[in-house]
């Protein structure tokens, strides 16, 4: 049984900016979780899940993305959760929010999938640091306040299936929203 997650992969300048920021924060504050557990820059659409056979999910996603057009995504600030996670705050357009909700709804055909709080109360974000202590969280937040406010306009143009391989998340397949 393999572990997977469904994500949106932001590409281009934001991907470079995000990767650099993760590395800088990791080195400056000793917050190594994202370095020791690498993953591509991504915004989670569906919490991780386990499947024995990925072929039906691939077929589902190939069909699902054909029903949508790319929509807008804006990144305009930093944010955080519970003095634990620091992130780039991400705003999806109404169309993008609808796509994620419909994705979760249609995924219910896969009886083995579970839908947790994160799925149902989706707050899209691009994680910069994870597993912080409250003290480190505050130091990172203060540091980010000194940086220019991030401003990126993106297109929500893909759904990617990532697979957990040892301690890394690797791209299994990308499904383009055209």
N, C-alpha and C positions, 0 to 999 in steps of 0.2 A: 504494500500500500504506500502510495506516495503522497506528499503534502504539497498543495498548490495554493495560490492566491491570485485573485483577479485584480489588476491594477490598470491605471492610466500611466503611460510613460511620457513625461514631458521631454521634449527634445530641443536641441539647439542651445542657445545662450543660457537658458535657465538650467539646463542639465549641467553645463560647465560651472555656472555660478553656485548651484547647490552642492555639487561634488567638492568644489574648492572650500565652501563654507563648512561643510562637514569635516573636512581635513583640518582646517584652521582651528575650529572649535575643539576637535579631538586633541590636537597637539597642545593647544593653549591651556585647556582645562583638564586634560587627562581623561576625557570622556571617550572611551575607546569602543563602546558597544557596536556602533555602526561600522567601525573599521575592522573589528574582529569578527563581525557577522555581516559581511558585505552583501549589498543588494544594489540594483540599479536605482537611480533617482526615480521615484514613483509616487503615485497617490493611490492608496488602496480603495478599491471599489467594493470588494467582498472579502470579509475576513478569511483567513486561511482555513483550508478544508482538506480532507483526505479522500482520495479516490483510488480504486484498484485499476480501473480502466479509464484512461483519459480521452479515448476516441469519441465517446458520445458528447463530452463537454466541448471538444474541438468542433464537432459538427454543429452543435447548438450555437456556439459563438460565431462561426462562419455565417450562419443564417441570421443571427441576431443583429450583427453590425450592418447588414445590408438595409435594415429598416431606418437607419439614421444618417444624418448629415453631420459634419463637424460643427461644434458649437464653441462658444467663447469661454475662456478661463482667464481670470485676472489674479495676479499675485501682487499685493500692495502693502504687505506688512509682515511682521513677525508675530508669533503668538506662542502660547504654551498651555499644557494640560497639567493640572494638579501638582505643580512643582516637580514634574517628572519628565515631561517631553517638551522640547523646544521645536518650533516648526516655522516654515514659511506659510503664512495664512493664504488660503486659496479660495477664490470665489468662482463657482461654476455658474454659468448662465442658467436661466430657467429650463432651457432645453437640455443642458447637461445634467441638471438635477433630476429631470424627468427620466433621462436615459438610465441613470443609476437606479432609481426606484423601480423602473420597469425591468431592468436587468435582474434585480433581486426577486421581483415578483415572478418572472418567468423561470428563474433558476429553481423554483419550488418543484419543478418536474423531477429534479434529482432528489429522490427521497432520502438519500444518505447525507445531504447537506443540512447543517444546522445554521440558524441565523441568530446571531448574538446582538447585544446592545449596540455595538459599534456599527453593525449593518443597518439596524433600524433607526439609529440616531446619528446618521452619517454626518461627519464634519470633515470635509476634504482638507487635507494639509500635506505638506512636504516636510517630513521629519528631518531636523538638523542634528538633534542629539536626543538620546533615549536613555532611560534608567539613571537619571540624575538624582543626587541627593538634593534636598531643598536648598542647601548652601551653594552647591555648584550651579543649580538651576538659576538662582538669583545672580550669581556672578556672570553666567552666560547671558542672561537677560540684560544685565547692565552693559555688557560688552556690545551686544547687538544694537542697543539704543545709540551707541556712538557711531554706528555705521550708517551710510546713506540708506534710506528706506528703499527696499527692493520694489521695482516696478517692472512687471512683465505682462505681456498680453500673449496668450497661447491659444492654440486650437485643440480642443478635445477631439482627437482624430484617431484614437486607437484604444483597444482593450487588449491587454497583454496577460498571458497566462505565465506566471512564474512558478518554478518548481524548486523546492527546498532540496539542496544537495549538500549533505554534511551541514556546515554552519552557514552556507551561502544560499541566497536566492538567485537563481539563474533564469534567464528568459527561455521559456519553453517554446512559445509561439506568440506572434503579434497578429492581431486581427484589426485591419485598417477600417476606420469609419470614413466612408467616402461620400 
